[in-house]
Amino acid sequence: MNTPPLPHVTGGAVPAAEVTRFLRSSGMTIDELMLALIPEAQKFALPPISNFFVGAVALATSGSLYFGANFEFVGQALSFTVHGEQAATAHAISCGEIGMQMLAVSAAPCGYCRQFLYELTTASTLVILLPKTPPAFLTSLIPDAFGPADLNVTAALMSPQSHGMTLPAAAGDPVVQAALKAANASYAPYTFDFSGVAFKTKDGKIFTGSVAEDAAFNPSMSPLEAAVVSLVISGGKTYADIVDAVLVEMADSKAGQADATRAALEAITSVPLRAFEVHPHPNKKKKKKE
């Protein structure tokens, strides 16, 4: 039997309405569609070190689909690697999603990714799809898990964030303001070191990423990594398109992003990083101390 044409993909995503329309017309199940789209997601991968191309397709609670892929940075530590599952999550978050129902991946999630996914608001019900493998709940893949609840965090990753930081000195700079907006939407319940990165491209478009911390710390995703996902998957751009790069982060951060962001940025472009520090909104600072 011939596989029906796949739905139209824009910016590495398929809107919920298009997903519904396609499933009705094709007769495919959502599981079949997500697995069929994996090769399309893999096309976004940039793994110059491993040459192992990972594709991921996330079904958000809204019903929309979001692609993810892996990214590696030559000359930098392997810890800078963006995993496909992380990329799909960051992609969904950047589009305002607040939960994930299912995640289809080209290969079984590594332990690092299982820990990262356990940070999600919907971790307890998240279903993992793999080619030629029965669906499985994430919780069955990470028994005796350590997560946000163990550190008394109730608003998990993908819950809306708003930190109220301002940067009046750069009010007229749209790239800085975009990075500030990303920092205000970032997820950092363990350090409170909110941060965001913004890239401007040759055509004037701006792509952003926010830090996404993890209870186990190491699987945390940096704002630059999230911005790369936005640039390449959402924007369809290349590193050569970057003409400006901005980091906005909390002043006196315990887990600062400046050095790591500069290091990773140097692996993909000669554009220098502009870094800005902000102070927390008084109400947020008070909440942190309580």
VEXBALO-621163 format. One record per residue (C-alpha): x, y, z. Coordinates in steps of 0.1 Angstrom, whole numbers, padded with zeros to 4 digits, always signed. Last residue first. Layout:
BEGIN
XYZ;...
***
This chain:
BEGIN
+0106+0333+0512;+0138+0346+0496;+0129+0338+0460;+0095+0355+0464;+0112+0387+0474;+0134+0386+0443;+0103+0381+0421;+0086+0410+0437;+0116+0433+0433;+0120+0423+0395;+0153+0406+0392;+0185+0425+0381;+0197+0425+0345;+0230+0417+0329;+0238+0422+0292;+0260+0403+0268;+0268+0411+0232;+0283+0381+0216;+0307+0385+0186;+0298+0372+0151;+0325+0348+0139;+0299+0320+0137;+0292+0284+0146;+0319+0272+0169;+0325+0308+0183;+0289+0308+0195;+0295+0277+0216;+0324+0293+0234;+0306+0327+0238;+0275+0310+0252;+0295+0290+0277;+0313+0320+0289;+0282+0342+0292;+0258+0316+0307;+0262+0321+0344;+0252+0295+0369;+0255+0313+0402;+0244+0345+0384;+0256+0378+0398;+0234+0398+0373;+0206+0377+0357;+0210+0370+0320;+0206+0386+0286;+0226+0372+0257;+0227+0388+0223;+0239+0376+0189;+0240+0397+0157;+0246+0389+0120;+0236+0352+0119;+0228+0339+0084;+0260+0319+0082;+0247+0297+0110;+0219+0285+0087;+0183+0295+0085;+0151+0274+0082;+0135+0297+0108;+0117+0272+0130;+0142+0244+0126;+0175+0263+0121;+0171+0295+0140;+0147+0283+0167;+0168+0252+0174;+0199+0274+0176;+0181+0297+0200;+0174+0267+0223;+0211+0258+0223;+0220+0294+0230;+0196+0296+0259;+0212+0265+0275;+0194+0233+0280;+0196+0215+0314;+0205+0178+0312;+0233+0184+0336;+0213+0200+0364;+0195+0168+0378;+0164+0189+0385;+0166+0203+0350;+0169+0239+0338;+0156+0253+0305;+0174+0285+0294;+0155+0305+0268;+0160+0307+0230;+0154+0334+0204;+0152+0340+0167;+0151+0375+0152;+0144+0383+0115;+0163+0412+0098;+0170+0394+0065;+0207+0389+0074;+0198+0372+0107;+0194+0384+0143;+0200+0359+0170;+0186+0362+0205;+0196+0345+0237;+0178+0343+0270;+0186+0339+0307;+0170+0335+0341;+0194+0326+0369;+0168+0316+0395;+0192+0287+0404;+0168+0258+0408;+0135+0272+0393;+0152+0283+0360;+0127+0281+0332;+0130+0311+0308;+0101+0333+0297;+0117+0365+0311;+0150+0355+0296;+0133+0351+0262;+0118+0386+0265;+0152+0399+0274;+0167+0383+0244;+0140+0399+0222;+0146+0432+0239;+0183+0429+0231;+0176+0422+0195;+0150+0450+0193;+0174+0477+0206;+0155+0508+0215;+0149+0499+0251;+0185+0490+0257;+0191+0512+0288;+0156+0503+0300;+0164+0466+0306;+0135+0451+0324;+0128+0418+0343;+0092+0408+0350;+0099+0371+0356;+0071+0355+0335;+0070+0317+0330;+0042+0295+0316;+0045+0258+0325;+0066+0240+0298;+0091+0227+0324;+0075+0222+0358;+0055+0245+0381;+0055+0224+0412;+0092+0226+0423;+0098+0211+0457;+0132+0197+0449;+0120+0161+0447;+0089+0174+0429;+0111+0186+0400;+0125+0152+0392;+0144+0121+0403;+0131+0089+0387;+0126+0056+0404;+0120+0041+0370;+0130+0060+0338;+0117+0042+0307;+0084+0031+0323;+0078+0067+0333;+0082+0078+0297;+0051+0058+0288;+0057+0032+0261;+0044+0028+0225;+0052-0006+0210;+0084-0007+0189;+0089-0009+0151;+0099+0028+0150;+0099+0045+0184;+0070+0063+0201;+0073+0077+0236;+0041+0085+0256;+0040+0114+0281;+0015+0108+0309;+0036+0113+0340;+0060+0137+0322;+0032+0162+0314;+0046+0193+0330;+0080+0183+0317;+0111+0177+0339;+0110+0139+0331;+0118+0148+0295;+0153+0160+0306;+0159+0128+0326;+0148+0106+0296;+0170+0127+0274;+0201+0121+0295;+0193+0084+0297;+0193+0081+0260;+0160+0082+0241;+0155+0052+0218;+0162+0060+0182;+0143+0079+0155;+0120+0096+0180;+0083+0101+0184;+0071+0122+0213;+0036+0121+0227;+0013+0143+0248;+0034+0174+0254;+0026+0204+0276;+0024+0241+0278;+0029+0252+0242;+0038+0288+0235;+0056+0284+0201;+0090+0287+0218;+0080+0259+0242;+0072+0235+0212;+0106+0242+0197;+0124+0237+0230;+0107+0204+0235;+0115+0192+0199;+0151+0203+0204;+0155+0185+0237;+0142+0153+0222;+0167+0157+0193;+0196+0162+0216;+0216+0195+0216;+0253+0189+0222;+0272+0214+0243;+0282+0186+0267;+0303+0172+0238;+0329+0199+0246;+0335+0224+0218;+0357+0223+0187;+0329+0212+0165;+0294+0220+0178;+0268+0193+0176;+0230+0196+0169;+0203+0170+0171;+0168+0173+0157;+0134+0183+0168;+0101+0188+0149;+0069+0201+0164;+0033+0188+0159;+0002+0206+0169;-0026+0190+0189;-0027+0217+0216;-0013+0193+0241;+0018+0191+0220;+0027+0162+0198;+0065+0161+0194;+0084+0148+0164;+0120+0138+0168;+0148+0132+0143;+0184+0121+0151;+0212+0120+0126;+0244+0103+0137;+0273+0119+0118;+0290+0118+0152;+0310+0150+0150;+0293+0170+0122;+0258+0164+0138;+0236+0191+0122;+0200+0177+0122;+0173+0195+0102;+0168+0167+0078;+0161+0143+0107;+0127+0160+0112;+0116+0149+0077;+0128+0114+0084;+0107+0114+0116;+0075+0124+0098;+0063+0089+0092;+0066+0081+0129;+0044+0110+0138;+0019+0101+0112;+0017+0065+0123;+0012+0074+0159;-0015+0100+0149;-0034+0073+0131;-0035+0073+0093;-0068+0073+0074;-0054+0098+0050;-0083+0123+0048;-0092+0123+0085;-0056+0122+0097;-0047+0151+0074;-0075+0174+0085;-0067+0168+0122;-0030+0175+0117;-0038+0205+0096;-0060+0219+0124;-0033+0212+0150;-0006+0231+0131;+0023+0211+0116;+0058+0223+0126;+0093+0225+0113;+0088+0261+0102;+0060+0251+0079;+0052+0214+0072;+0025+0204+0047;+0010+0170+0055;+0026+0138+0043;+0016+0123+0010;-0002+0090+0014;+0019+0059+0019;+0013+0034-0010;+0000+0000+0000;
***
